[in-house]
Amino acid sequence: MVSVPKTILPWLVLFKARPSSAKETIREGYQLTNVNTRDPSKQRNKYDSQLSSTLSLLSGEDDNSDGKENPRIYQGWRMSVLVCTVTAVIVLLINFVFTIWVSKGYDLVSGLATVEEGSCQKTKTLSLWLHLAINALSTILLSASNYCMQCLASPTRSDVDRAHRQRVWLDIGVPSVRNLRYVSRFKVALWWSLALSSIPLHLLYNSAVFSSVAAVEYTVYAGSHDLAAGTVSNWSSPIIGSMTHSRLQALQDAPNWQRLDNKECIKAYGQQYVSAHGDLLAVSPDFNSAEQALHISDISPSDLGSATSAAPYSWICTTTTPLIATKCDLNVIEKNAPDWTLLNATHISDSASNGDNTLKKVSVDYCLSQPMEERCRLQFSVIIMSIVIFCNLVKATCMFLTFQYHQSQPLLTIGDAINSFLQQRDSTTENMCMATRNTFIEDQWRYVPSTWQPTRHQRFKAASARRWYISNLLCIATLIIAISLLSMGLNASSLSSKSFSHLWSLGFGTVTTESMANWKNSSTGGGLILTIIVANLPQALLSFLFLTYNSLFTCMLLAEEWNGYAHERKTLRVTHPVAQQRSTYRLHLPYRYGIPLLILSGTLHWFVSQSLFLARVTAFTPDGEEDTQASISTIGYSCIAIITTIILGGIIIVLGIVIGFRKYKPGMPLAGSCSAAISAACHRPDGDEDAERKKVMWGAVGPLNEEGIGHCSFTSWEVEPLIEGKRYSGSKE
C-alpha cells in the first residue's frame, strides 16, 4: 500500500476533477510536509518515492516503486512471457499428438516407426518438409526459452540496490550469467532448468525424423545373346572362372528383366546406392556356345564406406586396376556408351584358355536389369521424441512458473534501468556522473571529479575485453577444428578426387561411399542415439557460439542507444511503458542487425547439418529381404559443406571485428551494460519530477558547486553540452 500524508488527502477529490492542477498542488503539499525536517538530504529519496507513488495511484496506475505489478494486468514483459508459455504449450501439443499418432498408426521396431517406405524421391521430399517444420518449431521454442531466461537473469531494482550496497554492479540489457549470483534462488533454478533442457533439443530434435537410403545388393554378369534370349539348351554347360552353375541358373529369368541400352544402364547403375534395380546382365557378342556367362562383380553396402573401399560403380569402368574409381569418369563413359566394355573384377581361370589367369574384357550391346521396388524409408524415433517432449514439458512448466510467480519488474533494457533510476535515485552512485563501466570494474565507488575530454570510443570498448577474447577465441578454435576435419576428409583414401568439381558433385549432406566416417555402431536403440548425438554436436556448439557472438553485438548496439541520448532528446524505450514512453519491440538487437544475424545463424546451422550428419543405408537382397548385417548406420560428412561453413563462419568473425572498429560520436561516458554506470548518469536535478515519463536527454545541468564542478544527468529539462577541459561530477548533497 502507498502511504499518503494526511495533508494530501483533501486533494484526492480535486485530482479526479482537475488532475493537471491537482498534481502541482500535491507536489507543493509534499514540499511543505518535508520543509522543516532537520536533514533534508535523508528525506529526499523518501519524498521522491512517496510523491511518485501517490501520483501513480491517483492516475489509476500500479504502484511500481518496489518493482511489483498487478498480476491480473497482462502487459509489457509479462504479456511476452505469457505468449512464450502459450507457444511452448502449443509446440508440446504438436509433438505429443504427432508421437501418439505415429505410435498408434505404425509398427514399432526397436523404438523406430517407418512412416513412409517406397519412392526415394517421395521420402526425400517428405523428409525435407518435416525437417523444415521441426526447425521452425525448435526455433520458436528455443527463442521463447531464451526470452524467459533473459527475464529471469535480468535483475530487479531491489536486486541492483542490494548489489550496489555491496559495491558490485550487474549487467543490464545483455544476457548475463554473472547476474545469477544476485537474483533469487527460485529464478536461478528456473534459469538453469531452461538452459539445460535446451541441450537435448539441439542434439536430438532435428534427428527425431530421419530418412534411410535403400541399397540393393546386386551381382553384375556378362552373358551371351543366347542367355539373354532364353535359348540356352544346356544350363550345366562349362563355366568361366568364378561363375558357378548356381549363378548361371539364377539367370534363367533374365529374358524377363528390363532392357536398358548402354547409356541407360550406365546411368541406372552409376550411383552410390542403387535402389530400383537388382542383378544386371550385360549382353555381349564376345561369348561362344561353350561360354554362356561371366561373373563381373558383387556389390553389397557392407563393403562400402570404409577407408579402403572404392565407389560401387567402379565395375563400369574399363581399367587395368580393378575396383579403383580414380579414373572412373562416368561422363566420359556415357559419351562413349556404344563402345562400352567390361572386365572381370578378379583374376579368372578360363577353361578355354588352358587355365591362363587373365582379365577378360567383353563389349556390351545392351543390358538386362532385374527390376526392384524402391524401399527408401522415412523413420521416426519414438525414443528421441519422448526425450524432446520431456524437455518441451520442462520448458513450458518453467515459463508458466516465470509468468505466475515472477511479478517484480526486471530491468530488461537500458530504458528500464534509466526509468527506474530517474524515478528513484541511487544513493550509492551520487556525484559520479562521469563514471564509466571501467570505473566500477576497477572498484572505484567514490566521488572523483573528472575532466571532460570528448573521445570517439571504438565499439570494441562497449564490451569487456574478456568477452571479446572468449567469443573470438572460441570461434577461431572452432574454425581450426573444422579445418582439421576437412583435412582428414580430403586425405581419406576413399575420396577419389580432391578437385572442387568432384567435391561439388558429391553434394551437400549426401550419403556417399566416399564420405563416410569409420564409425561402427548399432543402427537401433542406444547406438543410434549415440550416433545422432555425435553427428549433432556441432549444432549445439554453433548455438552456443551464436549466443556469445550475439551478446557482443548487443553490447555494441546497447552502447549506441545509450550514446544517442547525448545528441537527441527522446523518450525511453521500456518493457512496461507509461505516459510518453516507447514500448520496446525487441530486447537486444535492432531489426537491421537482428534479422541479418538471424538469417546468417539459420544458414550456418543448415550448412553445419549438411557437413556432419547421420548416414543410414538399409540393404536389401535381390529377393527384396532386408539384410540387417549389410545395412549401415554411421556418420556421413560433406567436404564441400564444411568448406562453405568455414568460409561463412570466417566472414561473420571478420564482420564482427570490422564493426568493432567503428566509433561512436563523442558525447557521454561509455556505460556499457554496467548498472552502476547507468545509475550514476541518472541523478536528475531536484524538481524535475516525472522526468522518466517524458523526453529526456543527457548533458550538463544546474549551476556549478562551490568548487566550480558541474553536474551531468538525464533530465527532461534543457541541458548544455559538456565543455572540453571542464570538471564534472555533481554537487555534494
Helices and strands as residue ranges (DSSP letters): H 11-17, H 19-34, H 40-58, H 76-105, E 108-109, E 112-118, H 120-153, H 157-165, G 178-182, H 185-204, G 205-207, E 209-216, E 218-223, H 225-229, H 245-249, G 254-256, E 258-260, H 262-269, E 277-283, E 293-299, G 301-303, G 314-316, G 325-327, H 330-335, G 337-339, E 341-343, E 348-349, G 351-353, E 357-358, E 361-363, E 366-371, E 376-381, H 382-405, H 414-423, G 427-429, H 437-441, E 450-451, G 459-462, H 465-490, H 500-506, H 525-564, E 573-574, E 582-583, H 591-611, E 612-620, E 632-637, H 639-661, H 675-680, G 691-693, E 697-701, E 711-715, E 727-728
